[in-house]
Amino acid sequence: MKNDYTKSQQEMATLFKALGHPARVAIMEHLLKIDACIVGDIVDELPLAQPTVSQHLKELKNAGLIKGSIEGNTICYCVNEKGIEKLSNYFSGFHSKLNKQENKCC
C-alpha cells in the first residue's frame, strides 16, 4: 500500500502526522518563540512530564521538523528550516492551484 503513493505524498503525511498532536504544535510554537531550548525548558512550558515531552520531540525530529545539537549532557532543540520549507512549499502549491480554479463544485 505504501508503494501506491509518491515519495512526496509519503513525506507530507509524515510531516502532517508529526503535527497531528496539540503538544507537538505547542512545542513548535515554543521553539519558534524562543529560537532554541533544552528539554527542561519545554517541560516547564507544557503540562507534560519530561518523558512525554522527549517522545514528542523524537517524533518531531524524526519527521524533520526540528533538529537537536548536543551541548554538554543536554540536547538543544530548534526548528529545522528545511522541514518548515517543505510544508510551506506544499501549501503554496495548493494555494496556487486553488487560485487558478473556479471552484465550480461548491
C-alpha positions as CSV (number, residue, x, y, z in Angstrom):
1,M,0.0,0.0,0.0
2,K,2.9,2.4,0.8
3,N,4.1,2.0,-2.8
4,D,0.8,3.3,-4.1
5,Y,1.8,6.8,-3.0
6,T,4.6,9.1,-4.3
7,K,7.7,9.8,-2.1
8,S,6.4,13.4,-1.8
9,Q,3.0,12.2,-0.6
10,Q,4.6,9.9,2.0
11,E,6.9,12.7,3.2
12,M,4.0,15.1,3.6
13,A,2.0,12.5,5.5
14,T,4.9,12.1,7.9
15,L,5.1,15.9,8.5
16,F,1.4,16.2,9.0
17,K,1.3,13.2,11.4
18,A,4.1,14.8,13.4
19,L,2.0,17.9,13.7
20,G,-1.2,15.9,14.4
21,H,-0.9,16.3,18.2
22,P,-1.5,19.6,20.0
23,A,1.5,19.1,22.3
24,R,3.8,18.9,19.2
25,V,2.2,22.1,17.8
26,A,2.8,23.8,21.1
27,I,6.4,22.6,21.1
28,M,6.9,24.0,17.6
29,E,5.3,27.3,18.6
30,H,7.5,27.5,21.7
31,L,10.7,26.8,19.7
32,L,9.8,29.5,17.2
33,K,9.2,31.9,20.0
34,I,12.5,31.4,21.8
35,D,14.7,30.1,18.9
36,A,16.2,27.2,20.7
37,C,16.0,25.4,24.0
38,I,16.6,22.2,26.0
39,V,14.0,19.6,27.1
40,G,13.7,21.1,30.6
41,D,12.6,24.4,29.2
42,I,9.9,22.8,27.2
43,V,8.8,20.7,30.2
44,D,8.5,24.0,32.2
45,E,6.3,25.4,29.4
46,L,3.9,22.5,28.9
47,P,1.8,20.5,31.3
48,L,3.6,17.3,30.4
49,A,6.1,15.1,32.1
50,Q,9.7,15.0,30.8
51,P,9.5,11.5,29.2
52,T,6.3,12.6,27.3
53,V,8.0,15.8,26.0
54,S,11.0,13.7,25.0
55,Q,8.8,11.3,23.0
56,H,7.1,14.3,21.2
57,L,10.5,15.8,20.4
58,K,11.6,12.5,19.0
59,E,8.6,12.4,16.7
60,L,9.2,16.0,15.5
61,K,12.9,15.3,15.0
62,N,12.2,12.0,13.0
63,A,9.8,14.0,10.8
64,G,12.5,16.6,10.1
65,L,10.6,19.5,11.7
66,I,13.2,20.1,14.5
67,K,16.8,19.4,14.9
68,G,19.0,19.0,18.0
69,S,22.6,19.6,18.9
70,I,24.4,18.1,21.9
71,E,25.6,20.7,24.4
72,G,27.4,19.0,27.3
73,N,25.0,16.4,28.6
74,T,21.8,18.0,27.2
75,I,20.4,18.4,23.7
76,C,19.4,21.9,22.5
77,Y,16.5,21.8,20.1
78,C,15.5,24.3,17.4
79,V,13.2,24.4,14.4
80,N,14.5,22.7,11.2
81,E,14.1,25.3,8.5
82,K,14.1,22.6,5.7
83,G,11.1,20.9,7.2
84,I,9.2,24.1,7.5
85,E,10.1,25.0,4.0
86,K,8.7,21.7,2.7
87,L,5.4,22.4,4.4
88,S,5.4,26.0,3.1
89,N,6.1,24.9,-0.5
90,Y,3.4,22.2,-0.3
91,F,0.7,24.7,0.9
92,S,1.9,27.3,-1.6
93,G,1.3,24.8,-4.4
94,F,-2.1,24.2,-3.0
95,H,-2.9,27.9,-2.8
96,S,-1.6,28.5,-6.4
97,K,-3.8,25.7,-7.8
98,L,-6.9,27.0,-5.9
99,N,-6.3,30.5,-7.3
100,K,-6.4,29.0,-10.8
101,Q,-9.6,27.1,-10.3
102,E,-13.1,28.5,-10.4
103,N,-14.3,26.1,-7.7
104,K,-17.4,25.2,-9.7
105,C,-18.4,22.2,-7.5
106,C,-19.0,24.1,-4.2
